[in-house]
């Protein structure tokens, strides 16, 4: 049975354009409309009535939920979402939660009110109680995912990524390695801690819970914790869960007179621009930020345009270790 995608391919237009024709939108030129109608006739395409109801009262807006816009990491993710949305005739509504599940839940109600067509949740904290009754076809998780929220998602393998960077430090001769992560209620942070644990144990080193430092993703809190850690000099490296954390670690090490990377190595995570520009430049894990946003948006748009062919997607994109001066 032909689908909306088949019609779009035959007519040489986007799925969004076919949808506009089916919904009698005035945004389509008469010439394009005729091309689409001809393709529909040639293929014998019959629109699914349930799918048409799904598309009813479209806003052509996608909600993007972030914990913050202060982190440059999210700027690249949002750029990928926005470019893909615009290409397909959608706009985006950007909302931040400061990792409050209650605020995220309020924003998600916009789907029920039909003020937005769907949502991309990019790393924002979500609680299971707030997800009951949601149409998960209309939601895609990006950057990481909560398993209890049964949606499509696009992310990297956070456990493997952190394993790779800690294993790299060990191969460089580092034995006493600290780990700095955020809140373990966020799945990616738990996975990164497990990657740290696995790298140590597979290299014959002992995992110690007291060597795991929990703090915010900025530089200041980790800087203060490390600067006041009287025994910091007994460690020879730290693997951080963000590039801004790494900046705090470098500043603290310098304040204590440690030479980087000879006496103390530092790694970050994300590969934001600062990691390349900071002195010393920061060894880090590069996430494909733009691609994460791009793919998440395309999955959601494809679902919104062809809900009758919905299939949950689980996409894990590759990461890359960027070796620089700090390690």
N, C-alpha and C positions, 0 to 999 in steps of 0.2 A: 504494500500500500504506500503510495507516494506521501511524502511529508512536506512540511513548510520549507525545509532545507532543500529538498529536491526542486521545489518550485523556484526558490531563490537562485539555485544553480542554473536551471534552465533559462531563467529570465536575465541572468547576469546581474542580479541586484543582491542586496543584503537581506537577511532574514527579517530585519526590522522593517524594511520597505515592503516586503510581502505582508507583514502584519498590518501595516498602515493601510494597504489596499483592502485587506479583508475587513478592516474596521472603518472603511470609508473616510479615511483621514484626508483633510484638505492639503496636507503637506506634500502630497505626491503629485508630480506633473502628470498631465493626461497621457503623454507619450509613455512614461514609465508605467502608469496604470495599465495601459493596453498591453504592454509587454508581459506584465505579471498575469493579467487575465488570460492572455493567449497561452502562457505556460501552464496555467491551472487547467485550461480546457484540454491541452495536448496530453497532459499527464493524468487527467481524470481525477484531479485532487478534490477531496471532499473534506472541508474543515470539520474538525471534531467539535461537537456542540459543547462538551464539557470544557474543552480547551478555550473555546470562545468565552465561556462564562469566567474562566480563570483570567482572561485578558480584559474583562469588562472594567470600565472606569479606570483605565490606565492613566498614570500620572507622568510616565516616562522619566521618573526620578528614581535613583538608587541611593539608599541610605548607606553611608559609610561610617561605621562606629570605631573610634580609636580611643586608646587610653589618654593620649596627649598629642599635641602637634608640636611640642617643644623639641622632640627628638627628630633629627634629620633623617633617621631611618624611615620613618613613616612618610616623609615627603616623597621619597622615591616610590613607595608602595602606592600612595595616592595618585601619583603621576601616571602609573600604569593603569590604575582603575579609570581615571578621568579620560585618558586618551582613548581607551577602548570603549567607554561609555559614549563619548562624543561621536566616535566613528559609527556607532550603531543607533544614533538618534536619542540618546539618553543624557540626562544631566545627573549630577551627584549632589547629595545633601550631606555635608561633613559635620559630624557631631563627636564631641569628646566626653569621656566619662570619668577621667581621673581614677580609673579602675574601680568605680562604684557599680556593683551589680544592679542596684536600684535605679541608677540613672540609665544604664543600658536597657533595662526592662521598659522604662518609660519610652525610650526612643523606638524600641521594637514595636510598640503599640501603634506606631505610625503605619505599619503594614496593615494591621486590622482596620484602621480608619481609611485605608486606601489613599493616604497622602503620599506614600511611596509604593513602588511596585515590589521592591525586595530590598534586602540588606546584605552588606558585606561586613562581617565582624572581624576587624584586624587587631588581634591580640588583646582586645578588651576583656576584662574579667566578667564571667557569666556564672550565674548560679542555676542549679538544676530546677529549682522551684519556679523560676521565672520563665522557663521554657515550655511549660505544659500548655498544650493547645496551639502552639505555633505551627504554621504551615512551613515545615522545614525545607520544602522545595524552593521557597522564596529567600532562603538564607544560605550564604556561602561563608565559611570561615577561612581567613587568610592569615599567614605567618605562623600560626599554630592552630590547634583544635582541641576542643573539649569533647571527649568521646560520647558523653551523655547527650550532647546536642547532635542529633542524627542528621547531619548535613553533608554536602560536598565540602571539600577543603583543599587548600593549596598551602604547602609548607615545605620546610626542609627536615631532614632527620637530625633533630637537635642533639640527641644522645650521641650519634656518630660524629657530629661536628665537634662537640666538646671533647670527645674521646681523641679525635685527631689532633687537636691543638695540645692537649696534655701529653699525649704520646710523643709529639714533636719535642716538647720541653724535656721529657725524659731522655729521648735520644740525644739531646744536646748536653746531657750529663747532669741535669737537674734532678735532685732527689727529694728535697723538702719543699713541696709545692702547695701553696694555698689556693683556695677556690673562692671566688666572690660571685655570688648569685643574688637574684632578687627573690621575690615571694614564691615559695614552693607550691602555693595554691594554684599558681599559673603553670599549666602543664609543661611548657618548654623549659621552665626553670628546674622543675623536678627531673626532666629528662637530661638536662645538662649536668646536674649533680651526679646522676647515674653514669653518664659518660666519663666524668672525672673519676668516679669510683672504679669503673671498669678498667680505665687506662692504668691506674695505679696498680690494681691487683694483677692484671695481666703482665705487668713488668716487675712483679715481685715486691712491690712497695705496699705499705700498710695504709689503708684508708682510716682517717681519724675524723670524727664528726667535728671536733674542735678546730679543725683546719678549714672548715667551711664558714665563710663570713657572709652574712645576709645583710643587704643594704639596698638603698634606692639605686636607680640606674644612672644617676648623675655622678659627678666626680667628688663633690664635697664630702659626703658622708663617709665614703671609703677612705678618702684622704685623712680624715680625722681619726678613724678607727685604726688605720695602719700607723699613722704618726705617733699615736699613743700606745701602740703595741710594743711593750718594752723588749719583747723577744723577737721582733721582726728579723733581726740580723741572723737568726738561726735558720731562716728560710732562704731559699735561693730563687724562687719564682712564684708568680701568682697568675692564675688563669681567670680572667674577668668575663662577666656575662654581657658587657657592653663596652664600646670604645670609650665612652665617657668615664666609666669605672676605671678603665686602664689609665686614663689621664690622672685620676686621683691617686692611683697606685704609684705611678711614675713620680708625681710631685712628692708623695710621702717618702719614697725611697731616696730621692735626692735630698730631702730635708734631713734625713738620717745619715747622709754621707755615703750612701751605697752607689757603686758604679753600675750603670746599666749598659749592656746586659751581662757584663762579666760577673758581677757579684749578685745581681738580682734581675731576673728577666720578667717581662710583663707582656701578657697577651690580652687582646680585646675580642670583641665579637660584633659583627655587622658590616664592617668596612665602610663607615661613613667617611665623608671627605676629610674630617679632622684627623682621622687615623693616618692619612698620608701626609698631612701638613704639619702635624705636631712634631716637636723635637724632643726625643728621638721619634722617628716614624714608628707606628705601632703595628706589630705582627698581629693579625686578626683573622677571623673567619668571615669570608665574604658571602653574604646571602644575596641571591638574585632578586633584589627588592622590586625592581620594575616588573620583572616577569611574574612575580607572585601576584602583584596587583592586576596585571594584564590578564592572566589566566583566570583569576578569581572572577573578574568582571565578565569575561567571555562565557564562563560556565553559567553564571547567573542570568545573563542576557539570553543565552541559548534556551535556558529553561523557561524564562518569561515569554519568549516568542514561540516556543514549541513545548508546552507543558505536557502534551500527550506523549511525548517521547522522552520524558524525564528519566534520567538514570544518574544515581548518586556517583560522584567521582571523587577519588582519593588520589591526589597528585602530590608526590614528593619530588621536589626539584633538587638538583645537585648544589652543594656548597663548595667553597674553595678556600684553602689555607693560603693567606698572603703573608709571606715571611718578610719582615723588615727589621729595622735597627733595634727595637726594644727586646727582641729575643732572637 
